[in-house]
């Protein structure tokens, strides 16, 4: 395994964001909370919540290289990405479960302190498996809407796995994207692990990061069109799962993301009309306290949903209010009232699981996932995200989006 070092650790990025800083640019270093002394036990393993849809799920990865774009973070290199593809699959024997992380990435996350949640050696990230069959043949009896996912600043796409698998089980093809040299870590098929090249701080740097992310997503859409048309864009020439291209419906595209990934979803929709509907999960639409992103100043004319928490709604965040007031398309603002910034990731499951064995400090747990009930939070997010894309990509009536539901008491409709 070759790890190319950067200047910012995963723990520093994640902890600074979970502390609740108010702009996209909030990835400065912050002190790690105190952890209990190491206990004498085997490394903790955890399981993600299983999908609830009727489809079996398959998964594959693509190594994509944009030959026409230099990498903005590394001089002399072409822009390259790793993406995961999660899709409805045909039942098939002999396909192992897709790992949650590649081994090199898992080792780096462990050795760097498990996102600030544990000491090295306390969590067995490499042993965690998803509920998707690796390289299983796709269910190509019909074309499926495509959803793109972008993670938070400095956060790997792996932390969006549970929602991706859930949406695939509901009939969507979900493409999760790592933004290389900003995300940490990104492991490529040859075992190379890439880390951030500079701190994601300062207005100019964060503007560059958002612009790069939007270009990444637009490039991924171009590559998916090649897959749909029978091509194989993987840089290493690895074959695609059978039927995957025939399963892609790129006339129905949605996007969602967490934190800076939600910002990326909104900005991508502004820049590219191929994206029909989007969701921003707790991403503040501003570069600094006074400078808003273009999408916050212009709004959108297509369906968009804001999903925040009590401290971030369009009634109390100026950039969200600006976006809300200027958007003419269908819109909702849902608040997970007692949630934390990372409730909208797999941390909603991972933190309680680790807490059972490692006694995560209460302050750290609340920084990550607030005080909301984890199972209710996960169920609510799955319900509202699926309902949103069902309504706007499939034309299905979903009354859940029209009014508060007693089934999801933690979610407030912000009017």
C-alpha positions as CSV (number, residue, x, y, z in Angstrom):
1,X,0.0,0.0,0.0
2,X,1.3,3.4,-1.0
3,X,-0.1,6.4,1.0
4,X,0.7,9.8,-0.3
5,X,0.6,12.1,2.6
6,X,-1.2,15.4,2.8
7,X,-1.3,18.2,5.3
8,X,-4.7,17.5,6.9
9,X,-5.8,14.4,8.8
10,X,-9.3,12.8,8.5
11,X,-9.9,13.4,12.2
12,X,-9.1,17.1,11.9
13,X,-11.4,17.6,8.9
14,X,-14.3,15.6,10.4
15,X,-14.1,17.0,13.9
16,X,-13.9,20.6,12.7
17,X,-17.0,20.1,10.5
18,X,-18.9,18.2,13.3
19,X,-18.3,21.1,15.6
20,X,-20.9,23.0,13.6
21,X,-18.9,25.8,11.8
22,X,-21.1,27.8,9.6
23,X,-19.7,27.8,6.1
24,X,-18.4,25.5,3.4
25,X,-14.9,26.7,4.4
26,X,-15.1,25.3,7.9
27,X,-12.4,22.6,7.6
28,X,-9.8,24.2,9.8
29,X,-8.0,22.1,12.4
30,X,-9.6,21.7,15.8
31,X,-8.5,19.9,19.0
32,X,-9.5,16.3,19.3
33,X,-11.7,15.5,22.2
34,X,-10.3,13.3,25.0
35,X,-10.8,9.6,24.6
36,X,-10.9,7.0,27.3
37,X,-7.8,4.9,27.9
38,X,-7.6,1.9,25.5
39,X,-9.3,-1.2,26.7
40,X,-8.1,-4.8,26.3
41,X,-10.5,-6.1,23.6
42,X,-10.6,-7.2,20.0
43,X,-11.2,-4.5,17.4
44,X,-14.8,-3.5,17.1
45,X,-16.8,-4.5,14.0
46,X,-20.2,-3.0,13.1
47,X,-23.0,-3.6,10.7
48,X,-24.9,-1.0,8.6
49,X,-28.7,-1.2,8.7
50,X,-30.0,-3.5,6.0
51,X,-31.9,-2.1,3.0
52,X,-35.7,-2.2,3.0
53,X,-36.5,-2.2,-0.7
54,X,-37.6,-5.2,-2.8
55,X,-34.5,-5.3,-5.1
56,X,-31.3,-7.2,-4.5
57,X,-28.4,-4.8,-4.7
58,X,-25.1,-5.0,-6.7
59,X,-22.1,-2.8,-6.5
60,X,-19.0,-2.0,-8.5
61,X,-16.3,0.7,-8.7
62,X,-14.9,2.8,-11.5
63,X,-11.6,4.5,-11.8
64,X,-12.2,7.5,-14.1
65,X,-9.6,9.7,-15.6
66,X,-10.4,13.1,-17.2
67,X,-7.8,13.3,-20.0
68,X,-8.8,16.9,-20.8
69,X,-8.5,18.4,-17.3
70,X,-5.4,18.8,-15.1
71,X,-5.8,18.0,-11.4
72,X,-6.2,21.4,-9.7
73,X,-4.5,20.2,-6.5
74,X,-1.5,18.4,-8.0
75,X,0.7,19.9,-10.6
76,X,1.3,17.8,-13.8
77,X,-1.4,15.2,-13.2
78,X,-4.7,14.5,-14.9
79,X,-7.9,14.6,-12.9
80,X,-8.8,11.1,-11.7
81,X,-11.7,9.9,-9.5
82,X,-12.9,6.8,-7.8
83,X,-16.7,6.3,-7.9
84,X,-18.9,3.5,-6.5
85,X,-22.0,2.3,-8.4
86,X,-24.9,0.7,-6.5
87,X,-27.7,-0.7,-8.5
88,X,-30.7,-3.1,-8.5
89,X,-29.3,-6.5,-9.3
90,X,-30.4,-9.9,-10.4
91,X,-30.0,-12.6,-7.7
92,X,-26.7,-14.4,-8.4
93,X,-24.6,-16.9,-6.5
94,X,-20.9,-16.6,-6.1
95,X,-20.6,-12.8,-5.7
96,X,-19.1,-11.8,-2.4
97,X,-20.5,-8.8,-0.4
98,X,-18.9,-5.5,-1.3
99,X,-16.5,-4.2,1.4
100,X,-17.3,-0.9,3.0
101,X,-13.8,0.3,2.3
102,X,-10.9,-0.8,0.3
103,X,-8.1,-2.3,2.6
104,X,-5.7,0.6,2.2
105,X,-8.3,3.2,2.9
106,X,-9.5,1.1,5.9
107,X,-6.0,1.0,7.3
108,X,-5.5,4.7,6.9
109,X,-8.9,5.5,8.7
110,X,-7.9,3.2,11.5
111,X,-4.4,4.5,11.9
112,X,-5.5,8.1,11.8
113,X,-8.0,7.6,14.6
114,X,-11.2,6.5,13.0
115,X,-12.5,10.0,12.4
116,X,-11.7,11.0,15.9
117,X,-13.8,8.3,17.4
118,X,-11.3,5.6,18.5
119,X,-7.6,4.8,18.9
120,X,-5.7,2.9,16.2
121,X,-6.5,-0.8,16.3
122,X,-9.8,-0.4,18.1
123,X,-12.0,-0.6,15.0
124,X,-11.8,-3.2,12.2
125,X,-12.9,-1.1,9.3
126,X,-11.6,-3.6,6.7
127,X,-14.0,-6.3,8.1
128,X,-17.2,-4.2,7.5
129,X,-19.2,-5.5,4.6
130,X,-22.2,-3.9,2.8
131,X,-25.4,-5.5,1.8
132,X,-24.5,-5.4,-1.9
133,X,-23.1,-8.2,-4.1
134,X,-19.8,-7.2,-5.7
135,X,-20.1,-7.1,-9.6
136,X,-23.5,-8.9,-9.6
137,X,-25.4,-8.7,-12.9
138,X,-27.7,-5.6,-13.0
139,X,-31.4,-6.0,-13.3
140,X,-31.7,-4.5,-16.7
141,X,-35.4,-5.3,-17.4
142,X,-36.1,-1.6,-17.3
143,X,-34.0,1.6,-17.2
144,X,-33.5,3.0,-13.8
145,X,-33.2,6.7,-12.7
146,X,-29.7,7.7,-11.8
147,X,-28.7,9.4,-8.5
148,X,-25.4,11.1,-7.8
149,X,-24.0,11.4,-4.3
150,X,-21.2,13.8,-3.2
151,X,-19.9,13.6,0.4
152,X,-18.8,16.3,2.8
153,X,-15.6,18.3,2.6
154,X,-12.7,15.9,3.3
155,X,-15.1,13.0,3.9
156,X,-14.9,9.7,1.9
157,X,-17.9,8.5,-0.1
158,X,-18.0,5.4,2.1
159,X,-19.9,7.4,4.7
160,X,-22.9,7.6,2.3
161,X,-23.1,3.9,1.7
162,X,-26.1,3.0,3.8
163,X,-28.4,5.5,2.0
164,X,-26.9,4.5,-1.4
165,X,-27.7,0.8,-0.8
166,X,-31.2,1.7,0.4
167,X,-31.9,3.7,-2.7
168,X,-30.6,1.0,-5.0
169,X,-32.9,-1.5,-3.2
170,X,-35.8,0.9,-4.1
171,X,-34.9,0.8,-7.8
172,X,-32.3,3.6,-8.4
173,X,-28.8,3.4,-9.7
174,X,-26.7,5.4,-7.2
175,X,-23.2,6.7,-8.1
176,X,-21.1,7.9,-5.1
177,X,-18.1,10.1,-5.8
178,X,-14.8,10.6,-4.1
179,X,-13.2,14.0,-4.8
180,X,-9.5,13.1,-5.0
181,X,-6.9,15.2,-3.1
182,X,-9.7,16.8,-1.1
183,X,-11.5,13.7,0.2
184,X,-9.5,11.5,2.6
185,X,-8.7,8.8,2.0
186,X,-9.2,7.7,-1.7
187,X,-7.8,4.3,-2.7
188,X,-7.2,3.4,-6.3
189,X,-7.2,-0.2,-7.8
190,X,-3.4,-0.4,-7.7
191,X,-3.4,0.2,-3.9
192,X,-2.4,3.8,-4.1
193,X,-4.0,5.9,-1.3
194,X,-4.4,9.6,-2.0
195,X,-4.9,12.2,0.8
196,X,-5.7,15.9,0.9
197,X,-2.9,18.1,-0.4
198,X,-3.7,21.3,1.5
199,X,-6.0,22.5,4.3
200,X,-9.5,23.2,3.0
201,X,-9.6,26.7,4.5
202,X,-9.9,30.2,3.2
203,X,-12.5,31.5,0.7
204,X,-10.3,31.0,-2.4
205,X,-9.5,27.4,-1.5
206,X,-13.0,26.5,-0.8
207,X,-14.3,28.2,-4.0
208,X,-11.7,26.1,-5.8
209,X,-13.0,23.0,-4.1
210,X,-16.6,23.6,-5.0
211,X,-15.8,24.4,-8.6
212,X,-13.7,21.2,-8.8
213,X,-16.5,19.2,-7.3
214,X,-19.0,20.5,-9.8
215,X,-16.6,19.7,-12.7
216,X,-16.1,16.2,-11.2
217,X,-19.8,15.5,-11.2
218,X,-20.3,16.8,-14.7
219,X,-17.5,14.6,-15.9
220,X,-19.0,11.6,-14.1
221,X,-22.3,12.2,-15.9
222,X,-20.4,12.2,-19.2
223,X,-18.8,8.9,-18.3
224,X,-22.1,7.4,-17.4
225,X,-23.4,8.2,-20.8
226,X,-20.5,6.1,-22.2
227,X,-21.6,3.2,-20.0
228,X,-25.2,3.6,-21.1
229,X,-24.1,3.4,-24.7
230,X,-22.0,0.2,-24.2
231,X,-18.6,1.7,-23.5
232,X,-16.2,0.9,-20.7
233,X,-14.6,4.1,-19.2
234,X,-12.7,2.4,-16.4
235,X,-9.1,3.6,-16.6
236,X,-7.8,0.1,-16.0
237,X,-10.2,-1.6,-18.5
238,X,-12.0,-3.6,-15.8
239,X,-15.2,-5.0,-17.1
240,X,-18.6,-3.7,-16.0
241,X,-21.2,-5.9,-14.4
242,X,-23.5,-7.5,-17.0
243,X,-26.4,-5.3,-17.9
244,X,-25.3,-2.2,-16.1
245,X,-25.3,0.1,-19.1
246,X,-28.8,-1.0,-20.1
247,X,-30.1,-0.2,-16.6
248,X,-29.1,3.5,-16.8
249,X,-31.8,6.1,-17.5
250,X,-29.9,9.4,-17.9
251,X,-33.0,11.2,-18.8
252,X,-34.0,11.0,-15.1
253,X,-31.1,12.2,-12.9
254,X,-31.1,13.3,-9.3
255,X,-28.4,14.4,-7.0
256,X,-28.0,14.6,-3.2
257,X,-25.1,15.2,-0.9
258,X,-24.1,15.9,2.7
259,X,-22.5,19.2,3.8
260,X,-20.2,20.4,1.0
261,X,-21.7,17.6,-1.0
262,X,-25.2,19.2,-0.6
263,X,-23.6,22.4,-1.8
264,X,-22.2,20.5,-4.7
265,X,-25.7,19.2,-5.6
266,X,-27.1,22.7,-5.6
267,X,-24.3,24.2,-7.6
268,X,-24.3,21.3,-10.1
269,X,-28.0,21.8,-10.7
270,X,-27.3,25.5,-11.4
271,X,-24.6,24.6,-13.9
272,X,-26.0,21.5,-15.6
273,X,-29.6,21.0,-16.5
274,X,-29.1,17.3,-16.8
275,X,-29.8,17.1,-13.1
276,X,-33.5,17.2,-12.6
277,X,-33.9,17.3,-8.8
278,X,-31.6,17.6,-5.8
279,X,-31.2,17.5,-2.0
280,X,-28.8,19.4,0.2
281,X,-28.2,17.7,3.6
282,X,-27.0,20.3,6.0
283,X,-24.6,22.2,3.7
284,X,-24.4,25.9,4.2
285,X,-24.5,27.8,0.9
286,X,-21.8,30.3,1.5
287,X,-18.0,30.6,1.2
288,X,-17.7,32.8,4.2
289,X,-19.9,34.7,6.6
290,X,-20.6,37.3,4.0
291,X,-20.1,35.7,0.6
292,X,-22.8,33.4,-0.8
293,X,-22.5,30.8,-3.5
294,X,-24.0,31.7,-6.9
295,X,-26.8,29.2,-6.4
296,X,-27.8,30.9,-3.2
297,X,-28.0,34.2,-5.0
298,X,-29.9,32.9,-8.1
299,X,-32.0,30.0,-6.7
300,X,-33.2,27.0,-8.8
301,X,-36.2,26.5,-11.0
302,X,-36.3,22.7,-10.5
303,X,-37.3,20.5,-7.5
304,X,-34.9,20.9,-4.5
305,X,-35.1,19.8,-0.9
306,X,-33.2,21.3,2.1
307,X,-32.6,18.8,4.9
308,X,-31.0,20.4,8.0
309,X,-31.2,20.5,11.7
310,X,-32.6,23.0,14.3
311,X,-29.6,25.3,13.8
312,X,-29.8,25.3,10.0
313,X,-33.1,26.1,8.3
314,X,-34.1,28.8,5.8
315,X,-35.5,30.8,8.7
316,X,-32.2,31.1,10.6
317,X,-29.4,30.7,7.9
318,X,-29.1,33.7,5.6
319,X,-27.7,31.7,2.7
320,X,-30.5,29.2,2.9
321,X,-33.0,32.0,3.1
322,X,-31.5,33.6,0.0
323,X,-31.7,30.3,-1.9
324,X,-35.3,29.7,-0.7
325,X,-36.6,33.1,-1.6
326,X,-35.1,32.9,-5.1
327,X,-36.0,29.4,-6.0
328,X,-39.1,29.0,-8.1
329,X,-39.2,25.2,-8.4
330,X,-40.9,22.8,-6.0
331,X,-39.1,23.0,-2.6
332,X,-39.2,21.8,1.0
333,X,-37.1,22.5,4.1
334,X,-37.1,19.6,6.6
335,X,-35.3,19.8,9.9
336,X,-34.1,16.8,11.9
337,X,-34.6,18.8,15.1
338,X,-32.3,16.9,17.5
339,X,-29.8,15.6,14.8
340,X,-26.2,16.5,14.4
341,X,-24.2,17.5,11.3
342,X,-23.2,13.9,10.6
343,X,-26.6,12.4,11.3
344,X,-26.9,12.6,7.5
345,X,-24.2,10.0,7.1
346,X,-23.4,6.5,8.2
347,X,-22.1,8.1,11.4
348,X,-25.7,7.9,12.6
349,X,-25.1,4.2,12.8
350,X,-21.4,4.0,13.4
351,X,-21.1,6.3,16.4
352,X,-23.7,4.5,18.5
353,X,-22.2,1.1,17.5
354,X,-18.7,2.2,18.6
355,X,-20.1,3.8,21.7
356,X,-21.4,0.5,22.9
357,X,-17.9,-0.9,23.0
358,X,-15.5,2.0,23.3
359,X,-17.5,4.5,25.4
360,X,-17.3,7.4,23.0
361,X,-17.3,10.7,25.0
362,X,-20.8,12.1,25.2
363,X,-19.7,15.5,23.8
364,X,-18.1,13.8,20.8
365,X,-21.2,11.7,20.2
366,X,-23.4,14.8,20.3
367,X,-21.0,16.8,18.0
368,X,-21.4,14.1,15.4
369,X,-25.0,12.9,15.6
370,X,-26.8,15.1,18.1
371,X,-29.3,13.5,20.5
372,X,-31.8,12.1,18.0
373,X,-32.8,8.5,18.2
374,X,-30.5,6.8,15.7
375,X,-33.0,4.2,14.3
376,X,-35.8,6.8,13.9
377,X,-33.4,9.2,12.3
378,X,-32.3,6.6,9.7
379,X,-35.8,5.5,9.0
380,X,-36.9,9.1,8.5
381,X,-34.1,10.0,6.2
382,X,-34.7,7.0,4.0
383,X,-38.4,7.7,3.8
384,X,-38.1,11.4,2.9
385,X,-35.2,11.0,0.4
386,X,-36.9,8.1,-1.4
387,X,-40.2,10.0,-1.4
388,X,-38.6,13.0,-2.9
389,X,-36.9,11.2,-5.8
390,X,-40.0,9.0,-6.3
391,X,-42.1,12.1,-6.8
392,X,-39.8,14.1,-9.0
393,X,-38.1,11.4,-11.1
394,X,-40.8,8.7,-11.2
395,X,-43.9,10.9,-11.0
396,X,-45.3,9.0,-8.0
397,X,-47.5,10.7,-5.5
398,X,-45.9,10.8,-2.1
399,X,-48.1,12.5,0.5
400,X,-45.3,12.1,3.0
401,X,-43.8,15.3,1.5
402,X,-46.9,17.4,2.0
403,X,-47.3,17.5,5.8
404,X,-45.6,16.3,9.0
405,X,-46.0,12.6,9.7
406,X,-46.5,11.0,13.1
407,X,-44.4,8.1,11.8
408,X,-41.4,10.5,11.8
409,X,-41.7,12.8,14.9
410,X,-38.1,14.0,14.7
411,X,-38.7,15.8,11.4
412,X,-40.1,19.3,11.3
413,X,-41.5,21.0,8.2
414,X,-40.0,24.5,8.1
415,X,-42.5,26.9,6.6
